[in-house]
């Protein structure tokens, strides 16, 4: 399988973002977004997905983090789509369950070419420190819309908001790792009975 790296830039009146991914990376992350909690979550994705991730972002954080978080999701989705190319020979589907103390989340992904998000995550409080928990949905919506992926995220149980978010992102990373992995039995074929995505 050839090099699966991609770089994406987005420059708007609200944000300036650069994302680089290496799907066959070492789990390292270089993150400079101005949103520390999101960086903590993205570090989980890199580490558990064994994806090298580099993201820099400048956004209108004087308003709030909404545009920055959403646009990072958009750029990450674009980068995955670009790095995967025609997606021939990949597993395509990935899933993971991840616990953290009392919290347990399940993430299932299909790089189907069709964007779709089912997000069943409830937080008992609106804020995780200074981070608005609602923005996690916006991040994942941006990702699926631009990665062309179907993504199901379910928090099965949990009380601590930080634990819940961390299980979601760790499971997301591990599901990504499975889905983008090469399946040698596919012999470079498209994993679809249609023959295309």
ChimeraX attribute file (.defattr): number of C-alpha atoms within 10 A of each C-alpha:
attribute: neighborCount
match mode: 1-to-1
recipient: residues
	/A:1	9
	/A:2	4
	/A:3	10
	/A:4	16
	/A:5	20
	/A:6	19
	/A:7	18
	/A:8	18
	/A:9	17
	/A:10	14
	/A:11	13
	/A:12	9
	/A:13	7
	/A:14	15
	/A:15	18
	/A:16	18
	/A:17	22
	/A:18	20
	/A:19	22
	/A:20	22
	/A:21	23
	/A:22	22
	/A:23	25
	/A:24	16
	/A:25	17
	/A:26	15
	/A:27	19
	/A:28	19
	/A:29	23
	/A:30	15
	/A:31	19
	/A:32	15
	/A:33	22
	/A:34	17
	/A:35	19
	/A:36	13
	/A:37	17
	/A:38	21
	/A:39	17
	/A:40	14
	/A:41	19
	/A:42	23
	/A:43	24
	/A:44	24
	/A:45	28
	/A:46	29
	/A:47	19
	/A:48	21
	/A:49	27
	/A:50	21
	/A:51	23
	/A:52	21
	/A:53	24
	/A:54	20
	/A:55	22
	/A:56	16
	/A:57	21
	/A:58	16
	/A:59	23
	/A:60	15
	/A:61	15
	/A:62	6
	/A:63	9
	/A:64	13
	/A:65	18
	/A:66	19
	/A:67	18
	/A:68	24
	/A:69	24
	/A:70	21
	/A:71	24
	/A:72	28
	/A:73	25
	/A:74	24
	/A:75	24
	/A:76	30
	/A:77	25
	/A:78	24
	/A:79	26
	/A:80	27
	/A:81	21
	/A:82	19
	/A:83	20
	/A:84	19
	/A:85	12
	/A:86	14
	/A:87	22
	/A:88	21
	/A:89	19
	/A:90	24
	/A:91	21
	/A:92	22
	/A:93	21
	/A:94	22
	/A:95	21
	/A:96	20
	/A:97	19
	/A:98	19
	/A:99	20
	/A:100	17
	/A:101	11
	/A:102	11
	/A:103	21
	/A:104	22
	/A:105	27
	/A:106	22
	/A:107	26
	/A:108	21
	/A:109	23
	/A:110	23
	/A:111	26
	/A:112	19
	/A:113	17
	/A:114	15
	/A:115	18
	/A:116	19
	/A:117	18
	/A:118	15
	/A:119	16
	/A:120	13
	/A:121	19
	/A:122	18
	/A:123	17
	/A:124	11
	/A:125	11
	/A:126	13
	/A:127	14
	/A:128	16
	/A:129	10
	/A:130	10
	/A:131	17
	/A:132	15
	/A:133	20
	/A:134	15
	/A:135	18
	/A:136	22
	/A:137	19
	/A:138	18
	/A:139	22
	/A:140	24
	/A:141	22
	/A:142	23
	/A:143	29
	/A:144	26
	/A:145	19
	/A:146	21
	/A:147	25
	/A:148	20
	/A:149	23
	/A:150	20
	/A:151	27
	/A:152	17
	/A:153	22
	/A:154	18
	/A:155	22
	/A:156	15
	/A:157	14
	/A:158	22
	/A:159	15
	/A:160	16
	/A:161	18
	/A:162	19
	/A:163	17
	/A:164	25
	/A:165	26
	/A:166	22
	/A:167	26
	/A:168	29
	/A:169	27
	/A:170	28
	/A:171	28
	/A:172	31
	/A:173	28
	/A:174	24
	/A:175	25
	/A:176	29
	/A:177	24
	/A:178	19
	/A:179	21
	/A:180	24
	/A:181	16
	/A:182	18
	/A:183	17
	/A:184	12
	/A:185	10
	/A:186	13
	/A:187	11
	/A:188	15
	/A:189	16
	/A:190	18
	/A:191	20
	/A:192	11
	/A:193	7
	/A:194	7
	/A:195	9
	/A:196	13
	/A:197	15
